[in-house]
Amino acid sequence: MSCNASADVVFLLDVDNTLLDNDRIIFDLRRHLETTFGVASSDCYWAIFEELRKELGYADYLGALQRYRANAEHGGSADEPLLLMSSFLIDYPFAERLYPRTLDVIAHLGRSGPTVILSDGDVVFQPRKVQRSGLWDAVGGRVLIYVHKEQMLDAVQRHYPARQYVMVDDKLRLLTAMKTVLGGRVTTVFPRQGHYALDPANASLYPAADITVERIGDLLGVDNTAWLDRSGSQTGQPPLRRPVDSRRES
């Protein structure tokens, strides 16, 4: 579902480790593989997974499974029970892994403008994750999934034209790339969640986001009128660069 009319502000929301605790999902998958199929099979799968991620630039769980099967067939062990892990991935209870208050945040932001899922990923597993987690319905079907979303900003703007965008993502690299393209038309929001966001080496490579929060639920403390004030949509000025102090307990 796309929107043709231009909005004052559109909220672009990443999924993994932004709205959804993907680190926990990976932990559960790793534990499932080791306990059900053995450490050797698990190690083989994750080696293939990392190899594929370097090639593609995003996590492809089912693609890694396909490559594992090809290797198993070549080695004469195509009946390896690890292949049954596809059902674990497809039927995983993703809704239980939403960060606290995620759906409340989406509803809160939606009072100011359209909320849109903007995620990297494959065309099968990532949409499944978005649907089963409840995020698809929460944003009214406004879902965009690309191989490299930071390279698709022209398409994003065609689908959801707006005077101002707010991008919420746990990766400063992507926020910086979007700021480089959109400049003052994007307000970047950095939730410090997940292993990537909490890695000091990653954080040191890029400038700070316009807004930094400790958890996604902290965005409930940002007044809806602040987004338009921050965007400068009425004045043509770039957004304010003032981080939100979210260290207090909510």
QUIJOLIN-V510201 format. One record per residue. RES is the residue in one letter. PHI is phi in whole degrees, -180 to 180 (NA if undefined). OMEGA is omega as a letter, one per 20 degrees, with the letter a starting at -180 (999 if undefined). D_LAST is the distance of its C-alpha to the last C-alpha in Angstrom with 2 decimals. Layout:
RES:PHI:OMEGA:D_LAST + RES:PHI:OMEGA:D_LAST
This chain:
M:NA:r:33.65 + S:-122:a:33.92 + C:-118:a:33.66 + N:-91:a:36.70 + A:-76:a:35.71 + S:-75:r:33.90 + A:-103:r:30.34 + D:-65:a:28.69 + V:-147:r:25.80 + V:-124:a:25.31 + F:-100:r:22.21 + L:-104:a:23.33 + L:-119:r:21.04 + D:-70:a:21.92 + V:-108:a:21.64 + D:-69:a:21.95 + N:64:r:18.95 + T:-114:r:17.33 + L:-106:a:16.82 + L:-127:a:18.54 + D:-77:a:18.47 + N:-72:r:22.07 + D:-61:r:22.27 + R:-68:r:21.91 + I:-62:r:24.58 + I:-65:r:26.89 + F:-60:r:26.43 + D:-64:r:27.40 + L:-66:r:30.30 + R:-62:r:31.58 + R:-64:r:31.55 + H:-62:a:33.29 + L:-63:a:35.93 + E:-69:a:36.68 + T:-78:a:36.95 + T:-93:a:38.82 + F:-118:r:40.99 + G:102:a:41.17 + V:-65:a:39.97 + A:-62:r:42.80 + S:-65:r:42.02 + S:-63:a:38.32 + D:-61:r:39.17 + C:-64:r:41.62 + Y:-61:a:39.16 + W:-69:r:36.49 + A:-64:r:39.24 + I:-66:r:40.29 + F:-58:a:36.73 + E:-67:r:36.22 + E:-61:a:39.69 + L:-70:r:38.99 + R:-65:r:35.67 + K:-66:r:37.59 + E:-72:a:40.20 + L:-94:a:38.00 + G:91:r:34.92 + Y:-150:a:32.51 + A:-80:a:31.87 + D:-126:a:34.56 + Y:-66:a:34.29 + L:-73:r:37.13 + G:-63:r:39.24 + A:-65:r:39.04 + L:-66:r:40.19 + Q:-62:a:43.09 + R:-68:r:44.13 + Y:-61:a:43.90 + R:-63:r:46.23 + A:-61:r:48.64 + N:-66:a:48.81 + A:-67:r:49.31 + E:-64:r:52.09 + H:-64:a:53.77 + G:-90:r:53.69 + G:81:a:55.07 + S:-131:a:52.02 + A:-67:a:50.70 + D:-91:r:50.01 + E:-50:a:47.31 + P:-63:r:44.78 + L:-56:a:41.91 + L:-60:r:42.66 + L:-71:r:41.13 + M:-66:r:37.67 + S:-58:r:37.65 + S:-68:r:36.86 + F:-64:a:33.86 + L:-66:a:32.51 + I:-69:a:33.38 + D:-100:a:32.13 + Y:-60:a:28.91 + P:-80:a:25.98 + F:-61:a:23.86 + A:-61:r:21.68 + E:-77:a:20.33 + R:-107:r:19.17 + L:-65:r:16.88 + Y:-64:r:13.47 + P:-54:r:10.76 + R:71:a:10.48 + T:-58:a:13.38 + L:-67:r:15.69 + D:-65:r:13.41 + V:-64:r:13.07 + I:-61:r:16.84 + A:-64:r:17.56 + H:-63:r:15.57 + L:-66:a:17.47 + G:-63:r:20.58 + R:-76:r:20.87 + S:-100:a:21.80 + G:180:a:24.06 + P:-59:r:25.10 + T:-101:a:22.82 + V:-133:r:24.94 + I:-75:r:24.60 + L:-128:a:26.35 + S:-133:r:26.96 + D:-87:r:29.60 + G:152:r:31.51 + D:-81:a:34.62 + V:-93:a:35.88 + V:-117:a:35.66 + F:-72:a:32.81 + Q:-65:r:30.08 + P:-60:r:30.73 + R:-60:r:30.82 + K:-61:a:27.37 + V:-64:r:26.00 + Q:-69:a:27.83 + R:-71:r:27.05 + S:-78:a:23.31 + G:93:a:23.27 + L:-71:a:22.43 + W:-58:r:25.99 + D:-69:a:25.77 + A:-62:r:22.30 + V:-101:r:23.86 + G:66:r:27.12 + G:80:r:29.16 + R:-85:a:28.56 + V:-130:r:28.71 + L:-124:r:30.41 + I:-129:a:31.13 + Y:-127:r:33.33 + V:-69:r:34.73 + H:-135:a:33.47 + K:-64:a:31.26 + E:-68:r:31.48 + Q:-94:a:35.22 + M:-117:a:34.92 + L:-69:r:33.38 + D:-63:r:36.59 + A:-66:r:36.27 + V:-59:a:32.62 + Q:-69:r:33.70 + R:-69:a:36.63 + H:-69:a:34.58 + Y:-134:a:31.83 + P:-66:a:33.22 + A:-158:r:30.93 + R:-70:a:31.09 + Q:-142:r:27.79 + Y:-120:r:25.74 + V:-121:a:22.16 + M:-108:r:22.12 + V:-109:a:19.04 + D:-154:a:20.24 + D:-85:a:19.53 + K:-115:r:23.01 + L:-62:r:23.82 + R:-59:a:27.46 + L:-72:r:27.09 + L:-62:r:25.03 + T:-66:r:27.77 + A:-62:a:30.49 + M:-71:r:29.17 + K:-65:r:28.83 + T:-63:a:32.41 + V:-83:a:33.69 + L:-96:r:31.76 + G:57:a:31.19 + G:-69:r:29.57 + R:-83:r:29.36 + V:-127:r:26.34 + T:-101:a:22.89 + T:-96:a:21.54 + V:-124:a:17.91 + F:-116:r:17.27 + P:-83:a:14.43 + R:-83:a:15.07 + Q:-127:r:15.41 + G:87:a:18.65 + H:-65:a:21.68 + Y:-69:a:23.03 + A:-66:a:20.10 + L:-90:r:19.70 + D:-82:a:23.47 + P:-58:a:24.38 + A:-64:r:27.78 + N:-69:a:26.50 + A:-64:a:24.16 + S:-74:a:27.10 + L:-84:a:29.36 + Y:-134:r:27.72 + P:-68:r:26.43 + A:-65:r:22.77 + A:-73:r:21.25 + D:-62:a:20.80 + I:-133:r:17.00 + T:-121:r:15.11 + V:-128:a:11.55 + E:-80:a:10.42 + R:-150:a:9.57 + I:-60:a:10.90 + G:-64:r:7.98 + D:-65:r:7.02 + L:-67:r:10.36 + L:-66:r:9.38 + G:-86:r:8.79 + V:-94:a:12.41 + D:-63:a:15.00 + N:-57:a:17.69 + T:-69:a:20.44 + A:-67:a:19.19 + W:-66:r:20.47 + L:-72:r:23.99 + D:-62:a:23.91 + R:-70:a:22.82 + S:-72:a:25.41 + G:68:a:28.27 + S:-68:r:29.79 + Q:-89:a:31.61 + T:-111:a:32.90 + G:79:r:33.52 + Q:-88:r:31.62 + P:-68:a:29.38 + P:-66:r:25.58 + L:-67:r:23.84 + R:-112:a:22.78 + R:-131:a:19.78 + P:-66:r:16.81 + V:-86:r:13.28 + D:-82:a:11.62 + S:-118:a:8.35 + R:-76:r:8.80 + R:-71:r:6.34 + E:-74:r:3.79 + S:-90:999:0.00
